[in-house]
Amino acid sequence: MLTHQDIRLLEFEERNPRHTPAKVDALRNRLGMSAARYYERLDRLARRPEVVDAYPRVVARVERRAELRHERDRFRRAA
């Protein structure tokens, strides 16, 4: 079951998909968390079945970001 805070975080991401300085400020002011903490929670939430069903666009973005991170890490290790 999603908490009220989980829903607020997911809806915030749905409305603000791009990572911008304004988004980072809004994370602190509206959700009371750092960008690092926000993305950690978002990554964890995106693996939950109820989130996959209710927020498919958010989950797709989170998965795409993770793939890009893994590719970047593999490239760095290969270099």
Secondary structure, 3 states (H helix, E strand, C coil): CCCHHHHHHHHHHHHCCCCCHHHHHHHHHHHCCCHHHHHHHHHHHCCCHHHHHHCHHHHHHHHHHHHHHHHHHHHHHHC
